[in-house]
């Protein structure tokens, strides 16, 4: 499941922010430090996560440890989904 989620998140980021080119996007690439996502992009990412996975991202969860890399996003999503079960 984690691999599928990681793939879906990667596809969203690639198609939305990288014009389909994910050649420089690694699982540990900082999305903000590398200018891939800005504050508006974070909101788009959160909207994608909430709609796709039926979760709620709370204000206190909007931290780099949860949303700055593909690995962080995938791990955050797994935690959110495991709490929902």
N, CA, C and O atoms as CSV, one atom per row, in Angstrom:
chain,resi,resn,atom,element,x,y,z
A,1,UNK,N,N,0.827,-1.197,0.000
A,1,UNK,CA,C,0.000,0.000,0.000
A,1,UNK,C,C,0.865,1.252,0.000
A,1,UNK,O,O,0.576,2.213,-0.714
A,2,UNK,N,N,1.945,1.240,0.816
A,2,UNK,CA,C,2.814,2.416,0.882
A,2,UNK,C,C,3.430,2.726,-0.470
A,2,UNK,O,O,3.558,3.892,-0.841
A,3,UNK,N,N,3.814,1.691,-1.209
A,3,UNK,CA,C,4.399,1.898,-2.520
A,3,UNK,C,C,3.396,2.516,-3.474
A,3,UNK,O,O,3.746,3.409,-4.247
A,4,UNK,N,N,2.157,2.057,-3.431
A,4,UNK,CA,C,1.110,2.617,-4.273
A,4,UNK,C,C,0.853,4.071,-3.916
A,4,UNK,O,O,0.707,4.912,-4.803
A,5,UNK,N,N,0.798,4.374,-2.619
A,5,UNK,CA,C,0.588,5.754,-2.188
A,5,UNK,C,C,1.745,6.636,-2.630
A,5,UNK,O,O,1.526,7.744,-3.119
A,6,UNK,N,N,2.979,6.154,-2.462
A,6,UNK,CA,C,4.153,6.918,-2.868
A,6,UNK,C,C,4.090,7.198,-4.363
A,6,UNK,O,O,4.399,8.311,-4.790
A,7,UNK,N,N,3.699,6.219,-5.163
A,7,UNK,CA,C,3.594,6.400,-6.612
A,7,UNK,C,C,2.541,7.453,-6.946
A,7,UNK,O,O,2.776,8.317,-7.791
A,8,UNK,N,N,1.384,7.388,-6.291
A,8,UNK,CA,C,0.318,8.359,-6.568
A,8,UNK,C,C,0.749,9.775,-6.186
A,8,UNK,O,O,0.461,10.728,-6.910
A,9,UNK,N,N,1.429,9.914,-5.067
A,9,UNK,CA,C,1.903,11.230,-4.627
A,9,UNK,C,C,2.961,11.745,-5.599
A,9,UNK,O,O,2.945,12.916,-5.976
A,10,UNK,N,N,3.875,10.873,-6.002
A,10,UNK,CA,C,4.905,11.258,-6.974
A,10,UNK,C,C,4.257,11.730,-8.276
A,10,UNK,O,O,4.654,12.751,-8.838
A,11,UNK,N,N,3.272,10.992,-8.746
A,11,UNK,CA,C,2.589,11.373,-9.992
A,11,UNK,C,C,1.917,12.734,-9.842
A,11,UNK,O,O,1.984,13.560,-10.753
A,12,UNK,N,N,1.274,12.973,-8.708
A,12,UNK,CA,C,0.623,14.269,-8.492
A,12,UNK,C,C,1.656,15.397,-8.525
A,12,UNK,O,O,1.454,16.400,-9.210
A,13,UNK,N,N,2.744,15.242,-7.802
A,13,UNK,CA,C,3.779,16.285,-7.753
A,13,UNK,C,C,4.403,16.485,-9.126
A,13,UNK,O,O,4.614,17.618,-9.559
A,14,UNK,N,N,4.695,15.398,-9.799
A,14,UNK,CA,C,5.313,15.489,-11.129
A,14,UNK,C,C,4.386,16.202,-12.106
A,14,UNK,O,O,4.817,17.104,-12.825
A,15,UNK,N,N,3.147,15.813,-12.135
A,15,UNK,CA,C,2.214,16.397,-13.105
A,15,UNK,C,C,1.807,17.822,-12.747
A,15,UNK,O,O,1.567,18.642,-13.634
A,16,UNK,N,N,1.728,18.120,-11.456
A,16,UNK,CA,C,1.246,19.431,-11.024
A,16,UNK,C,C,2.355,20.481,-10.976
A,16,UNK,O,O,2.128,21.642,-11.318
A,17,UNK,N,N,3.563,20.072,-10.548
A,17,UNK,CA,C,4.610,21.067,-10.305
A,17,UNK,C,C,5.843,20.921,-11.192
A,17,UNK,O,O,6.633,21.859,-11.299
A,18,UNK,N,N,6.021,19.780,-11.819
A,18,UNK,CA,C,7.254,19.544,-12.587
A,18,UNK,C,C,6.988,19.325,-14.072
A,18,UNK,O,O,7.874,18.863,-14.791
A,19,UNK,N,N,5.821,19.638,-14.530
A,19,UNK,CA,C,5.474,19.521,-15.950
A,19,UNK,C,C,5.789,18.139,-16.505
A,19,UNK,O,O,6.203,18.007,-17.656
A,20,UNK,N,N,5.595,17.124,-15.696
A,20,UNK,CA,C,5.754,15.743,-16.148
A,20,UNK,C,C,7.171,15.194,-16.091
A,20,UNK,O,O,7.383,14.027,-16.421
A,21,UNK,N,N,8.148,15.999,-15.683
A,21,UNK,CA,C,9.547,15.554,-15.631
A,21,UNK,C,C,9.977,15.318,-14.186
A,21,UNK,O,O,10.220,16.274,-13.449
A,22,UNK,N,N,10.073,14.057,-13.774
A,22,UNK,CA,C,10.465,13.757,-12.392
A,22,UNK,C,C,11.918,13.320,-12.281
A,22,UNK,O,O,12.301,12.685,-11.299
A,23,UNK,N,N,12.731,13.655,-13.283
A,23,UNK,CA,C,14.129,13.192,-13.307
A,23,UNK,C,C,14.942,13.697,-12.115
A,23,UNK,O,O,15.910,13.043,-11.727
A,24,UNK,N,N,14.587,14.826,-11.529
A,24,UNK,CA,C,15.337,15.359,-10.395
A,24,UNK,C,C,14.614,15.157,-9.070
A,24,UNK,O,O,15.044,15.678,-8.040
A,25,UNK,N,N,13.528,14.409,-9.091
A,25,UNK,CA,C,12.745,14.179,-7.883
A,25,UNK,C,C,13.077,12.818,-7.293
A,25,UNK,O,O,12.700,11.778,-7.834
A,26,UNK,N,N,13.785,12.845,-6.179
A,26,UNK,CA,C,14.099,11.619,-5.446
A,26,UNK,C,C,13.185,11.551,-4.222
A,26,UNK,O,O,12.541,12.536,-3.863
A,27,UNK,N,N,13.138,10.398,-3.599
A,27,UNK,CA,C,12.268,10.246,-2.425
A,27,UNK,C,C,12.670,11.151,-1.264
A,27,UNK,O,O,11.841,11.470,-0.412
A,28,UNK,N,N,13.948,11.571,-1.223
A,28,UNK,CA,C,14.401,12.441,-0.138
A,28,UNK,C,C,14.684,13.876,-0.595
A,28,UNK,O,O,15.318,14.637,0.136
A,29,UNK,N,N,14.232,14.250,-1.776
A,29,UNK,CA,C,14.402,15.614,-2.275
A,29,UNK,C,C,13.482,16.556,-1.505
A,29,UNK,O,O,12.279,16.316,-1.405
A,30,UNK,N,N,14.061,17.637,-0.959
A,30,UNK,CA,C,13.239,18.633,-0.270
A,30,UNK,C,C,12.433,19.410,-1.304
A,30,UNK,O,O,12.994,20.047,-2.196
A,31,UNK,N,N,11.129,19.349,-1.172
A,31,UNK,CA,C,10.254,20.007,-2.148
A,31,UNK,C,C,10.314,21.524,-2.022
A,31,UNK,O,O,10.245,22.231,-3.027
A,32,UNK,N,N,10.438,22.020,-0.820
A,32,UNK,CA,C,10.465,23.477,-0.628
A,32,UNK,C,C,11.864,24.050,-0.868
A,32,UNK,O,O,12.001,25.079,-1.529
A,33,UNK,N,N,12.887,23.407,-0.347
A,33,UNK,CA,C,14.253,23.922,-0.509
A,33,UNK,C,C,14.693,23.916,-1.961
A,33,UNK,O,O,15.535,24.723,-2.356
A,34,UNK,N,N,14.137,23.018,-2.760
A,34,UNK,CA,C,14.485,22.936,-4.173
A,34,UNK,C,C,13.498,23.693,-5.061
A,34,UNK,O,O,13.561,23.589,-6.286
A,35,UNK,N,N,12.603,24.442,-4.459
A,35,UNK,CA,C,11.688,25.278,-5.229
A,35,UNK,C,C,10.644,24.514,-6.027
A,35,UNK,O,O,10.054,25.061,-6.958
A,36,UNK,N,N,10.411,23.266,-5.676
A,36,UNK,CA,C,9.414,22.470,-6.393
A,36,UNK,C,C,8.013,22.885,-5.966
A,36,UNK,O,O,7.108,22.978,-6.796
A,37,UNK,N,N,7.837,23.131,-4.688
A,37,UNK,CA,C,6.541,23.521,-4.143
A,37,UNK,C,C,6.714,24.769,-3.279
A,37,UNK,O,O,7.625,24.840,-2.455
A,38,UNK,N,N,5.836,25.745,-3.474
A,38,UNK,CA,C,5.815,26.924,-2.604
A,38,UNK,C,C,4.606,26.808,-1.675
A,38,UNK,O,O,3.976,25.753,-1.609
A,39,UNK,N,N,4.284,27.873,-0.965
A,39,UNK,CA,C,3.186,27.802,0.005
A,39,UNK,C,C,1.846,27.482,-0.658
A,39,UNK,O,O,1.026,26.762,-0.088
A,40,UNK,N,N,1.626,28.009,-1.843
A,40,UNK,CA,C,0.397,27.681,-2.574
A,40,UNK,C,C,0.401,26.217,-2.988
A,40,UNK,O,O,-0.633,25.550,-2.956
A,41,UNK,N,N,1.559,25.729,-3.371
A,41,UNK,CA,C,1.690,24.328,-3.748
A,41,UNK,C,C,1.427,23.395,-2.581
A,41,UNK,O,O,0.848,22.322,-2.753
A,42,UNK,N,N,1.853,23.806,-1.393
A,42,UNK,CA,C,1.573,22.997,-0.202
A,42,UNK,C,C,0.063,22.852,-0.026
A,42,UNK,O,O,-0.431,21.773,0.300
A,43,UNK,N,N,-0.660,23.942,-0.244
A,43,UNK,CA,C,-2.122,23.871,-0.116
A,43,UNK,C,C,-2.720,22.930,-1.162
A,43,UNK,O,O,-3.656,22.188,-0.866
A,44,UNK,N,N,-2.182,22.959,-2.383
A,44,UNK,CA,C,-2.647,22.035,-3.423
A,44,UNK,C,C,-2.346,20.595,-3.039
A,44,UNK,O,O,-3.173,19.707,-3.243
A,45,UNK,N,N,-1.158,20.362,-2.481
A,45,UNK,CA,C,-0.775,19.019,-2.045
A,45,UNK,C,C,-1.705,18.529,-0.941
A,45,UNK,O,O,-2.148,17.381,-0.965
A,46,UNK,N,N,-1.995,19.378,0.009
A,46,UNK,CA,C,-2.886,19.000,1.099
A,46,UNK,C,C,-4.282,18.676,0.567
A,46,UNK,O,O,-4.899,17.694,0.977
A,47,UNK,N,N,-4.764,19.498,-0.335
A,47,UNK,CA,C,-6.076,19.238,-0.935
A,47,UNK,C,C,-6.085,17.885,-1.642
A,47,UNK,O,O,-7.048,17.126,-1.530
A,48,UNK,N,N,-5.006,17.589,-2.371
A,48,UNK,CA,C,-4.884,16.285,-3.039
A,48,UNK,C,C,-4.918,15.149,-2.023
A,48,UNK,O,O,-5.647,14.174,-2.207
A,49,UNK,N,N,-4.141,15.268,-0.961
A,49,UNK,CA,C,-4.090,14.207,0.051
A,49,UNK,C,C,-5.453,14.008,0.704
A,49,UNK,O,O,-5.904,12.877,0.886
A,50,UNK,N,N,-6.102,15.107,1.054
A,50,UNK,CA,C,-7.396,15.006,1.733
A,50,UNK,C,C,-8.463,14.389,0.829
A,50,UNK,O,O,-9.250,13.552,1.271
A,51,UNK,N,N,-8.485,14.800,-0.418
A,51,UNK,CA,C,-9.510,14.286,-1.335
A,51,UNK,C,C,-9.229,12.851,-1.766
A,51,UNK,O,O,-10.144,12.033,-1.859
A,52,UNK,N,N,-7.967,12.551,-2.027
A,52,UNK,CA,C,-7.615,11.221,-2.541
A,52,UNK,C,C,-7.711,10.154,-1.462
A,52,UNK,O,O,-8.169,9.041,-1.722
A,53,UNK,N,N,-7.273,10.496,-0.234
A,53,UNK,CA,C,-7.184,9.485,0.817
A,53,UNK,C,C,-8.220,9.666,1.924
A,53,UNK,O,O,-8.203,8.944,2.921
A,54,UNK,N,N,-9.116,10.625,1.746
A,54,UNK,CA,C,-10.190,10.858,2.725
A,54,UNK,C,C,-9.634,11.064,4.129
A,54,UNK,O,O,-10.097,10.452,5.092
A,55,UNK,N,N,-8.636,11.932,4.230
A,55,UNK,CA,C,-8.055,12.274,5.529
A,55,UNK,C,C,-8.236,13.764,5.756
A,55,UNK,O,O,-8.606,14.501,4.841
A,56,UNK,N,N,-7.973,14.203,6.979
A,56,UNK,CA,C,-7.966,15.625,7.309
A,56,UNK,C,C,-6.568,15.984,7.804
A,56,UNK,O,O,-6.068,15.377,8.751
A,57,UNK,N,N,-5.941,16.965,7.169
A,57,UNK,CA,C,-4.631,17.448,7.599
A,57,UNK,C,C,-4.856,18.678,8.469
A,57,UNK,O,O,-5.373,19.691,7.998
A,58,UNK,N,N,-4.471,18.589,9.728
A,58,UNK,CA,C,-4.681,19.677,10.679
A,58,UNK,C,C,-3.535,20.683,10.612
A,58,UNK,O,O,-2.427,20.355,10.186
A,59,UNK,N,N,-3.817,21.905,11.036
A,59,UNK,CA,C,-2.820,22.980,10.975
A,59,UNK,C,C,-1.504,22.588,11.648
A,59,UNK,O,O,-0.429,22.884,11.126
A,60,UNK,N,N,-1.583,21.936,12.786
A,60,UNK,CA,C,-0.366,21.576,13.515
A,60,UNK,C,C,0.445,20.491,12.804
A,60,UNK,O,O,1.580,20.216,13.193
A,61,UNK,N,N,-0.121,19.879,11.776
A,61,UNK,CA,C,0.584,18.849,11.006
A,61,UNK,C,C,1.306,19.425,9.791
A,61,UNK,O,O,1.987,18.698,9.070
A,62,UNK,N,N,1.158,20.729,9.564
A,62,UNK,CA,C,1.783,21.379,8.411
A,62,UNK,C,C,3.232,21.737,8.720
A,62,UNK,O,O,3.586,22.911,8.827
A,63,UNK,N,N,4.052,20.720,8.858
A,63,UNK,CA,C,5.466,20.900,9.188
A,63,UNK,C,C,6.303,20.109,8.186
A,63,UNK,O,O,5.834,19.124,7.617
A,64,UNK,N,N,7.550,20.548,7.972
A,64,UNK,CA,C,8.410,19.850,7.006
A,64,UNK,C,C,8.577,18.363,7.297
A,64,UNK,O,O,8.699,17.563,6.369
A,65,UNK,N,N,8.583,17.988,8.560
A,65,UNK,CA,C,8.752,16.578,8.905
A,65,UNK,C,C,7.618,15.718,8.340
A,65,UNK,O,O,7.763,14.501,8.226
A,66,UNK,N,N,6.514,16.334,7.995
A,66,UNK,CA,C,5.386,15.597,7.413
A,66,UNK,C,C,5.260,15.775,5.908
A,66,UNK,O,O,4.779,14.875,5.219
A,67,UNK,N,N,5.688,16.932,5.384
A,67,UNK,CA,C,5.299,17.266,4.009
A,67,UNK,C,C,6.427,17.729,3.099
A,67,UNK,O,O,6.145,18.175,1.987
A,68,UNK,N,N,7.688,17.649,3.509
A,68,UNK,CA,C,8.741,18.244,2.690
A,68,UNK,C,C,9.393,17.312,1.679
A,68,UNK,O,O,10.026,17.787,0.736
A,69,UNK,N,N,9.259,16.008,1.846
A,69,UNK,CA,C,9.837,15.063,0.881
A,69,UNK,C,C,8.801,13.979,0.578
A,69,UNK,O,O,7.818,13.826,1.303
A,70,UNK,N,N,9.033,13.240,-0.489
A,70,UNK,CA,C,8.124,12.125,-0.799
A,70,UNK,C,C,8.111,11.122,0.349
A,70,UNK,O,O,7.053,10.623,0.733
A,71,UNK,N,N,9.291,10.828,0.896
A,71,UNK,CA,C,9.360,9.894,2.030
A,71,UNK,C,C,8.538,10.411,3.208
A,71,UNK,O,O,7.758,9.669,3.805
A,72,UNK,N,N,8.723,11.697,3.540
A,72,UNK,CA,C,7.982,12.268,4.668
A,72,UNK,C,C,6.476,12.233,4.424
A,72,UNK,O,O,5.704,11.907,5.325
A,73,UNK,N,N,6.068,12.565,3.221
A,73,UNK,CA,C,4.634,12.573,2.893
A,73,UNK,C,C,4.068,11.154,2.991
A,73,UNK,O,O,2.996,10.946,3.559
A,74,UNK,N,N,4.786,10.192,2.440
A,74,UNK,CA,C,4.316,8.803,2.482
A,74,UNK,C,C,4.200,8.294,3.913
A,74,UNK,O,O,3.221,7.637,4.266
A,75,UNK,N,N,5.206,8.599,4.739
A,75,UNK,CA,C,5.170,8.155,6.136
A,75,UNK,C,C,4.038,8.859,6.895
A,75,UNK,O,O,3.334,8.238,7.691
A,76,UNK,N,N,3.877,10.146,6.640
A,76,UNK,CA,C,2.783,10.893,7.268
A,76,UNK,C,C,1.439,10.296,6.856
A,76,UNK,O,O,0.564,10.094,7.698
A,77,UNK,N,N,1.277,10.019,5.583
A,77,UNK,CA,C,0.026,9.442,5.093
A,77,UNK,C,C,-0.234,8.078,5.729
A,77,UNK,O,O,-1.361,7.777,6.122
A,78,UNK,N,N,0.797,7.263,5.829
A,78,UNK,CA,C,0.621,5.948,6.455
A,78,UNK,C,C,0.160,6.086,7.903
A,78,UNK,O,O,-0.704,5.336,8.357
A,79,UNK,N,N,0.735,7.040,8.621
A,79,UNK,CA,C,0.309,7.264,10.008
A,79,UNK,C,C,-1.155,7.708,10.052
A,79,UNK,O,O,-1.935,7.230,10.876
A,80,UNK,N,N,-1.514,8.628,9.154
A,80,UNK,CA,C,-2.892,9.122,9.129
A,80,UNK,C,C,-3.865,7.997,8.796
A,80,UNK,O,O,-4.917,7.879,9.424
A,81,UNK,N,N,-3.522,7.180,7.824
A,81,UNK,CA,C,-4.415,6.101,7.406
A,81,UNK,C,C,-4.519,5.026,8.483
A,81,UNK,O,O,-5.583,4.434,8.667
A,82,UNK,N,N,-3.431,4.770,9.191
A,82,UNK,CA,C,-3.493,3.749,10.241
A,82,UNK,C,C,-4.346,4.224,11.421
A,82,UNK,O,O,-4.967,3.407,12.100
A,83,UNK,N,N,-4.381,5.526,11.670
A,83,UNK,CA,C,-5.236,6.072,12.733
A,83,UNK,C,C,-6.703,6.023,12.347
A,83,UNK,O,O,-7.576,5.938,13.211
A,84,UNK,N,N,-6.973,6.075,11.053
A,84,UNK,CA,C,-8.351,6.088,10.570
A,84,UNK,C,C,-8.983,4.712,10.612
A,84,UNK,O,O,-10.208,4.592,10.574
A,85,UNK,N,N,-8.163,3.667,10.691
A,85,UNK,CA,C,-8.709,2.297,10.671
A,85,UNK,C,C,-9.329,1.935,11.988
A,85,UNK,O,O,-9.835,0.824,12.148
